[in-house]
Amino acid sequence: MQKRHNIVFLCFCAAFICYIDRVNISVAIIPMQDAFGWSDTTKGFVLSSFFIGYMVLQAPSGWLANRVGGKIVLGFAVLSWSIFTILTPVAAFISLPMLIAVRIAMGLGEAAMFPATYNLFARWVPEAERSRSVGIMASGIPLGTLFALTTTGWIVTRYGWPYAFYIFGWLGVIWAVVWYFKAANSPAEYPGISRTELELLDSVSGDKQEHAGIPWKKLLSHRAVLVIFINHFCTNWALYLMLAWLPSYFRDVQSLSVTSAGVYSAAPWLTMFVMINISGWIADSLVKHGNSITFVRKLMQACGLAGSAVFFLLAPYAHTPLIAMLVMCGALACIALTFSGYVPNFLDIAPRYGDVLLGISNTFGTIPGIVGVALTGWLLDQTGSYTSIFIITAAVQVLGGILWLVFATGEKIIN
């Protein structure tokens, strides 16, 4: 295996662990609520507190990765959020404020996951492999979600809810030890790398201008950057809706049991995992056969958002659990295309500063996790139906797609 493939695989494992630790509480909190006598309002605050820390450190973690390198930042990030995952039960037994503080601290750790990864990819991933590598790494999102949804309930039932945090937390600690010995900031620092691979990666711009200042004004005023921020927000609006409310949708609308709702909710995430990797292969193949990066990024992003909008508009007409599951599989399959659209576009337009841009962009992308998820609950209370929620989500997707077609580019805007 080539050394760059080792780096990509370890980053995939980090994303997988990241989403296990992020999602497991959505199942574990059910017995936690019973044990501590929380109201639904308190339960919601515990769940959303993670995003406070996650949003705060997005931009700073991107800047830090740019200055000291992705190996150090990612290794410390995984170790820190894993420790706070392990401490979650202890904090819960002490007090609610302590639990909130630990969840915020866990969010602070996870904030560095993707900016640090992009810092490494800028050094380790050639342009011709960019979509596939980002796709492989991003596969950890649906797989981690799927794994957490299907295993946390079993762990909670068999051993008790604290063990869901103990087991998954130690998984991250083990990863951090492997990462320390197997990763490097750049190809030149990796022992045993072949001359052929080193020459291939020598042209990757991440190693250039290592200590150059960050051109903030040029980056943050360019329309190609701003449209990425907007599309990150729009795409995450749909993702966080599915992540937070899909099991409830199957339970409330399709009248499934909690266990069955979890099973039906898992299928769309498995579909997303498959399509992320297929779309990455398609995108890289299109570039390899002479299509411009701009064309490929616009095609994948626009098709992803438009396709998901169609499925969200069809969702109110899904009157059986099977049809509803197929519709949701279609929505997440389309969203998977965007992982070959806006997601690798940071590295297309500004490879040296992809980590910084992703940190800022993910700040905007976290807003739907707070606003969109809360708005969904309010609309359900007001209307008693998911119809308006699906219509709003579809509209957000269409808006993002139109702006992307007009303003996006795959051309490098800065060296």
N, C-alpha and C positions, 0 to 999 in steps of 0.2 A: 504493500500500500504506500502511495506517495505521502510525503509528510504533510502536504497541504490538506490531504484527505483526512488525516488524523485530526488536524485542527478543526475542520468542518464537523467531523463526527463528534468530537468532544463538545463543541458548541451546541450541536443538536441535543446531546445528553443534558447540557445545562438548561436548555429551553424546556426539555421534557420535565426535569425536576422542578423548574420554576413554576410550571403550570400545575403539577401535582400539588405543590405546597400552596398554590393560590386557590385551587378549586376544592381541596379536601374539606375545608371548613364549611362549604355549602351543604355537605352531607352531615358532618360531625356536629354542626350547630343545632341540628334537630334535637338530639339528646341533651346537648348543652343547655338549650332553652328550657327543657323540662327540669334538668338538674338544678338550675339556678333561678328558675321562676321568672325569666325575662318576658317582657311584653314584646310584641312584634316590632314596635318602634325601637326598643333596645337591641333586638336582634338585627334590625336593619343597620343600626349605627355600628355595631360590631363588624358587620360585613363590609360596610363602606369605608371604615377607618383605614383599611389597607391602602386605599387609593389616595389618601391624603399624603402619606409618605411617598408613595409611588410617583405622584405628580411633582412633588417638591424637588426631588433630586434628579429628574430626567436631564435637564440642561446642564447642571453642574457635573454629573457623571460623564456626559459626553465630552465636556471640556477637559475633565481629569484624564479620561482615556486618551485624548489627543495629546496630552502633555507627558504622561508617564507610561503609556502603553496599555493595550487591552489585556495582556496576561495578568498583570498585577490587579487591575481593577475588577476583571471578571472573577478571578480567584477569590479575592476578598469579598466580593458581592455574594457569591454562592455560599461561602463559609458563613458570612454574617446572617443572611436570611435563614440559613439552615439552623443556626444556633437559636434564633428567635422563634423558629418553628418548634423546636424542641422545648423551648421555655413557655410556649403558649398555655399548656395545661397548668403549669405552676402559677402563671400570672392570673389565670381564670379563677383559681382557688383562692388567691390572695384578695383580689378585688376587681370590680368592673373597670375602674380607671387604669389599673395596672394591665389588664388585658388589652384595653384600647391602645395603651402606650406600646405594648409589644407588637400589636398588629401594625401600627404606624411604622415602628422600627423595621419590621419585616418588609413593608412596602419600600422603605428607604433602600434596603439592600437590593430588592428586585429591580429597582429603578435603573441600575447599571447594567442589567443583563444585555439588552440589545445595543445600546451605544458602544459598550466594550466589544461586543461581537463584531460590529461594523468596523471598528478600529482594526481588528485583526483581519477581517476580510479584505480591507483596503490594501493590506500587505501580502496576503496569502492567496487571493483568488484572482486568476486572470479574467479578463473581460469575457472571454468565450465561455467561461464556466460560471458566470455570476448568477444567472437565474436559477440554475440547478443547485448551486451551493446555498443560496439564500433559501430556496425551497426546502432543501434537506434540513437546514437549521430550523426553519419555521415549522417543519413537520412536528417538532416537539410541542407546539401549541395544541393542535387537536389530539395528538397521542397522549400528552400529559393530562388533558381534560378527560379524555376517554378512560384512561387508566384510573384517574382519581374517582370518577363517577362509578366505575364498576368494582373497585376494590375497597374504597373507604367504608361503604356500608357493611361489607363482610367483616372488616377489621373491628368496626364499632360494635357489631353484634357479638362477635366472638371474644374480644378482649377488652372492650370499653373504649369510649371516645378518645381518652388521652393518647392511646397507642397509635392512633392515626397520625398524630403529630410527632411522636417519638420515632416511629419507623421511617417515615418519609424525611424527617429532619436529618437522621443519621445517614441517609442515602446521599444527601448533599455534602456532608462532611467527607465521606469516602471519595466522592467525585473531586473535591478540592485537593485531596492528597494526590490523586492520579494526575490532576491538572498541573500541580506544582512540578512534577517530574517529566511530564510529557509535552508541555506547551512551551512556546517561545513567542516573543513579540513579533519577530520578523524571521524570514528564512535564513538570513545570515547568522542568526543566533542559535539555530537548531542543529544539534550535533548529529552527524551522520547523514545530512541531506546530500543528495547526489548533485553532481555538477550540472547535469542536464536540467533537473528541476530548479536549481538555483538560477540558472541562466533564463529559464522560462519566467520565473517570478521577478527577475531583476528589473523588468520594465513596469512592474506594478507600482503605481505612483505613491503608495502609502509610505515607502521608505524615503521619499524625496522631501527635502525641505523640513527636516525633522523638527527644527526649533523655530520655524517661521511663525509670525504672528497670525492670528485668525482675522481675516478680512470681514468683520461683522457687517459693515454697511453694505458691501457688495453682495454678500450672501443673503441677508435678510430683506433686501429690497428687490431681489430678482423675482420676476413673476413665476419662473419655473420652480423656485423654492416655495413660494407662497402657495402654489396650487398643490404641491405635495402635502403641505400642512393641512389644507382644506380636505384633500382626499383621505388623508389619515383619519381625520375627524369623521368623515362620512362613512368610511369603511368600518371603523370601530363602533359607530352607532349601531350597526347591524350585528357585529360580533358580540358586543356586550349585551345586547338584547337577547341573543340566543344563549349566551353563557349564563345569564342570570335568571331568565324567565322561561326557557324551553321546558324544563321539567314541570313547572307550574302550569304551562299551557296544556301539556298532555294530561295533567291531572284534572284541571278545571274544565277545559273545553271538551276533551275527548273522554273524560270520565274514567281514566285509568287509575289503578292503585299507585302508591308511591313507588313501589318496586318496578312495576311495568313502565311507569313514566320515566324512570331512570334508564331502562333498557331502550325504550323508543328514542330517548334523547341522545343516546350514545351513537346510534346509527349515522346521524348527520355529521358528527365529528369524524367518524371513520371515513365517510365519503370525502370530507374536506382534506384529510390526510392524503388520500389517494390522488385527488385532483391537484393538490399543491405540487406534488412531484411530477405528475404528467404535464402540467402547464409549464413547469420549469424546463422540462426537456423540450417541449414544443417551442418555447420562447428562444432558448439557446440555439435550437435547430434553425429557426427562422433567421436569426442573426448570422449563423454560420453560412447560410445559403444566400447571403447578400442583402437581406432586408435591413433597413436602417434601424438603429436602436430606438429612435423616436417612433417609428411605425409600430414596432413590436410592443413598446411600453403603452402606447395609446390603444392598440388593439386589445391587449390583455386587460388593462384597467377598465376601459369602456365596456367591453363585453361582460366583465365580471360584475360591474355595478348595474348595468342595464338588465342583465340576466337575473340577478338577485331581486331587483325591483319587480320583475314580472312574477317571480315566485311568491314574493310577499303579497302582491295584489291577488294572487290565487288562493292564498292561505285561508281567507274567510269562507271559501267555498269547499274546504276540505272537511267532509262530514263524517269520515271514519278515521280511526287511528292510523290505518295503513296508508291511506291517501295523505293524511297530514304528515306522516313520517317521510313519505316520498317528496312532498313539497318542500319540507325543511331540508332534506338531503339536497334537493336542487338548489335551494338558496345558498347553502354553505359550499356546495360544489362551485357555484359561480363566484362567490366571494374568494374562493381559493385562487382564482385566476388573478386577483389583484396582487398576489404575492409574487407575480412576475410582471406586475405593472408598477405601482408606486413604490413598493417595498425595496427593490434593488435600484430604483432611480436615484437615490442619494449617492450611490457609488458611481453612477453614470455621469452626473453633472458636476460633482465635486468630490472625487474619491479621497482626496487628502483630508476633507472635513466632513466625511459621511457620518462619523461618530457624533460630532457636534450637532449637525443638522438633525440626526435621528433623535438625539436627546431633546431638542427643542420641539420637534414634531410630535414626539410621544407625549409631551406635555399637553398639546392640543388633543391628541388621541385619547388621553385619559379622561377628558371632560365628559364624554358620553357615559363613562363608567359611573359618574356621579349624577350628572344631570339627566341623561337618557334613562337610566335605570330607575331613578326616582320618579321621573315623569310617567313612566310606564305604570308604576304602582298607583299614582294619582289618577291617571286616566281609567284604570280598572275600577277604582272606587267610584268614579264619576259616571262611567258608562256601563260597567259590568261586562264589557266586551273587549276583545283584542282587535277588532276591526280597525278602529281609528289608529291604533298603535302600528299595525301593519301598513296602513296607508301613509302615515308620517314617515316610517322607515323607508318605504319605497320612494317617497319624494326626496328624501335626503340622498338616497343612492343616485337618483336621476340628476340631481343638482351637481353632485360631485363628478359624475361622468361627463356632463356637458362642459363644465369648467376644465376638466382634464383634456378633452379633445381640443379645446381652444388654446390653452396656455402651456401644456406640458411639452417637454423636449427630452431627448436622450443625448443631446450634444453637451460636451463639457463646457461649463460656464466659467470655470476657474481652474487653474493648474494647482 
